[in-house]
Every structure is written in C-alpha cells, then in structure tokens.
C-alpha cells in the first residue's frame, strides 16, 4: 500500500468513531480537552488494535466475520443507541435541570469504541491478503482515530450546548445512524 492509500484507509476507518465521539461530547457537560483526548485515545487504541487482531485471524475466519459483521455492528449500536435515547427521554420533568455528567464512564467509552471498530477487524482480515506493513497501517488507523474522536468530542461539546438536556438522545440517534449506515452499505442498498 502507498502512503496515500494508508492515510485514506486510516481516516475512513475513523469516521464511525468520529460520529460516535460527537454524541459522547454532546452528552457530557462541557468536556475539557483532557476528557476529549482521553476519549480519543480509547477509540484510537481500540481502532488500532482491531486490524491487528483481524489480520492475525487470517483467511479462515474472514468468510464468517465478513458475512455477519454489519449485522453485529448494527445490533450492538442499536442497543447502545436505544439505551442512550431511553435514558435521555426518561429524565423526569423536574430533573431536567440536573447537570450532565462531567465525564462518561471509561467502560461505556470503551464499549462504544469496540462496537465502532468491528469493521476495522474485517479490514484487518482483508489486509492479510495483500502485502502490507500491518503495524504501520494499524498505527496510522489508531492515530487518525485518536485525532478524529478527540475532535468529535470537542465538536459534540458545542452541539451539547445547543441541544441542552436532550444531548444523550442525540448521541443515541448518532449511534443508531452509524449502525444503519453500515448495514445499508454492506447490504448494497446505496
């Protein structure tokens, strides 16, 4: 792979994390750069590791994962996004003035990162078929995702001010949108 194709691959793999990070940033009360970077690093590390795992799985698992990855991602994002929407809508009328959390639990950020990186696992399997420096490619994917997810949280912070107490609903809608886009894309409905 050329440096340009590696860069394009890296940034295309980061788009799901970017969109999910926007929702994360919108659901947190004024996340600071440190919180945005923490979220970006979690997404980046996970997104950088999954192509390595996929590459290691090799040819045998490729058919099984490629056949179902889009359904797995869709269902997981639907559940996680639905949970966020229900949480945002179930706020009692009197509790609407309660402040948003200062930061999200690391396990929730990590779960979202794992869910949005399942496609990178499949890409890693595909990379096993071509001559590629998998370590350099995985590093590029992780770095691009760290950058894009950090920017996503910071952008989501601005959106959170506009959306107000329903920011968690926005985050859930974004996650469901990502899952639906992945499903529609893999089913060839575009």
N, C-alpha and C positions, 0 to 999 in steps of 0.2 A: 504494500500500500504506500502511496505517496504521502508526504506530509500534509498536503491539502486534503486528501481523502480521509486521513486520520483525524484532522481537525473538524471536517464536516461531520464525520461519524460521531465524534465526541460531543459536538454541540447538538446534533439531532437526538442523541441519547439523553441529553439533559433537559429536553423540553417538558417531559412529564413531571420531572422534579421541579422545574421552574413553576409550572402551573400549580402544583400541589403546594409549593412554598408560598405562593401568593395567598392561597387560602389560609395557610398557617399564620402568616404575618397579619392577615385581616382579623384572625380570631384572637390575637394576643393584644393586650393593652400596651401600645407604644413600644414594640420591641426595639431594643437598642442594637447597635451594630454588633456587639458581642453575642447577643442572642441570635441575630441573623447569621453570623459566622458559625456559631455552634450548630445551628440547623443545617447550614450549607455543608459543613464538614461531615455531619452524619450522612446526609444524602450523598455527598461525594465519595466517602469511603465505601458505602454500600454499593453505589453505582459503579465504582472502580473494581470492586471485588467480584461482582456477579459475572462480568465477561470472563474473568479468570476461571471461575467455577464452571461456567458453560463450556469454555474451551477444554477444560480438563475432562468434562463428561464425554466429550468426543462424539464419534459417529453413532454409537449405539443408542444413545438417549435422544438424539436430535429429532428423530421422527415422532417420538412420544411427546416431547415438550412442545415442538413446533405445532403439533396438531391441537394442543389444548391451551397454550399459553395465553392466548387472547381471552378465552373464557375464564381462566383462573384470575387474570388481572381484572376483568370486568366484574366478576362476582365479588372479589375482595374489595375493590374500590366502591362498588355499590353498597356493600355492607358498611364499610368505614364512612363513606359519604352520607349514607342514610342515617347512621348513628349521629353524625355531626349535625345534620339537618334537624333530626328529632330533638337533640339537645338544645339547639338554638330556638326551636319553636316551643319547647316545653317550659321556657322561662315564664314563671308566673308574672302577672301584670305588675304586682308590687315589687318584684325583684328585678325589673328591667333596668333599674339604676345601679345595680350591683356592678362593680368594676370587672372588666375582663381579666383573665389571669395574666400575670406578668410574663410568664413563660409556660410553654407546654411541656408535659412530661416527656423525658427523653425516650421512653418506650413507645409513646404514641408517634413521635417524630420518626423513630427507627422503624416502626411498623409501616408507616406510610412510605418511607424510603425503600423498604424491601418490596412492598407491593408495586411501587412505580418502577422498580428495577428488574422485574421479571423479564421484560422484553430484552434487556441487556444480557440476560442469561442466554437467551436464544441467539442473540447476535454473537456471543462468545462461542457458542456451538458452531455457528456458521463460519467464524474466523478459523476454526480448526481445519477447515477445508482449503484454506489459502495460505500462502506464505506471508506471514505477518509477525512482527515483533509484538507478541501479545502483552508483554509487560509495558512497553511504551504505549501501546494502544489503550490498555486499561488505565494507565496513569493519566493519559490525555482525557479519557472519559471521566475519570474521577475529578480531575482539575476543572474541567468545563462544568461539570455538575455542581461542584462546590461554588464556583463563581455564580452560576445561574440561580441556584437555590438561595444563595445569600442575597442576591439582587431581588429575587422573588419575595422573600420575607420583607425586605425594605419597601418594595413596591406595595405589598399587601398591607403594610403599616399605614400607608397613605390611604389606601382603599378602606381600611378599617375605620378611619375617622369619618369617612363619607357614609359608610354603611351603618355604623353605630352598633347597637346591641345585636343585630342580626348577622354579624360578621361570620359567625360559626356556620350559619346557613349557607352563606356564600362559599365558604371553604368546602362544605359538603357537596354543593352543586358543582364546584370545580372538579372535585374528585370523581363524581359520577360522570361528568362530562369527559374527563380523561379516559375513564373506563369505556364509555360508549364510543369514543373516537377510536380507541384501539380495537374494539370489537368490530366496528363498521369497516375499518381499514383492513383488518385481517380477513373479513368475510368478502372483501372486494366490492362493497356496496358504494364506494365513492366513484 
